[in-house]
Amino acid sequence: MGLFNLAVIALGVAAMAAGYARARAPWARYQALKEQDANIARYESWRGGLRDSGPTGASVAMELLRKQARNGAIIMAAGFAFVIVGFLL
């Protein structure tokens, strides 16, 4: 295993760590908003109220957080690919 291989593997590990760090916080916040939205839906169905079907601020925030988490996951996948390429070369 040469120096180039180790450099590619190190780049891949660094990319996976950066992607994880980038995706962790938005994913956690997304899960919390999703749970809160489900709780509100259960409460409103229990009390018999009709829920507005339009987009809410929380739904827009959840979409943004989902995109941020997806971008972090893509960076992690690219880092994993770099590690695999580093071992194959």
C-alpha positions in Angstrom: 0.0 0.0 0.0 1.6 3.2 -1.2 1.5 6.8 0.0 -1.2 7.6 -2.6 -3.5 4.9 -1.2 -3.1 6.1 2.3 -3.8 9.7 1.3 -7.0 8.6 -0.5 -8.1 6.6 2.5 -7.3 9.5 4.8 -9.3 11.8 2.6 -12.2 9.4 2.6 -12.2 9.0 6.4 -12.0 12.8 6.8 -14.9 13.2 4.3 -17.0 10.6 6.3 -16.3 12.4 9.5 -17.2 15.8 8.0 -20.4 14.4 6.5 -21.4 12.8 9.8 -20.8 16.1 11.6 -22.7 18.0 9.0 -25.7 15.6 9.0 -26.1 14.9 12.7 -27.6 18.1 14.0 -30.1 18.7 11.2 -31.3 15.0 11.4 -31.8 15.3 15.1 -33.8 18.5 14.8 -35.8 17.0 11.9 -36.7 14.0 14.0 -37.8 16.3 16.9 -39.9 18.4 14.6 -41.5 15.3 13.0 -42.4 14.0 16.5 -43.8 17.3 17.5 -45.9 17.5 14.3 -47.2 14.0 14.9 -48.1 14.9 18.5 -50.0 18.0 17.3 -51.9 15.9 14.7 -52.9 13.4 17.4 -54.1 16.2 19.7 -56.1 17.9 17.0 -57.7 14.6 15.9 -58.6 13.9 19.5 -60.3 17.2 20.1 -62.1 17.0 16.8 -60.6 20.0 15.1 -59.8 20.2 11.5 -56.2 20.7 10.6 -55.2 23.1 7.9 -53.7 21.2 5.0 -51.4 24.0 3.8 -47.7 24.2 4.4 -46.7 25.3 7.9 -43.4 26.8 9.1 -42.5 23.5 10.7 -43.1 21.6 7.4 -40.8 24.0 5.5 -38.2 23.7 8.2 -38.4 19.9 8.1 -37.9 20.0 4.4 -34.8 22.2 4.8 -33.4 20.0 7.6 -34.0 16.9 5.5 -32.0 18.4 2.6 -29.2 19.3 4.9 -29.1 15.8 6.4 -29.2 14.3 2.9 -26.2 16.5 1.8 -24.2 15.3 4.8 -25.1 11.7 3.9 -23.9 12.2 0.4 -20.6 13.5 1.7 -20.3 10.4 3.9 -21.1 8.2 0.9 -18.4 9.9 -1.1 -15.9 9.5 1.7 -16.8 5.8 1.9 -16.2 5.5 -1.9 -12.8 7.2 -1.5 -11.9 4.6 1.2 -12.9 1.7 -1.1 -11.0 3.2 -4.0 -8.0 3.7 -1.7 -8.0 0.0 -0.9 -8.5 -1.1 -4.5 -5.7 1.0 -6.0 
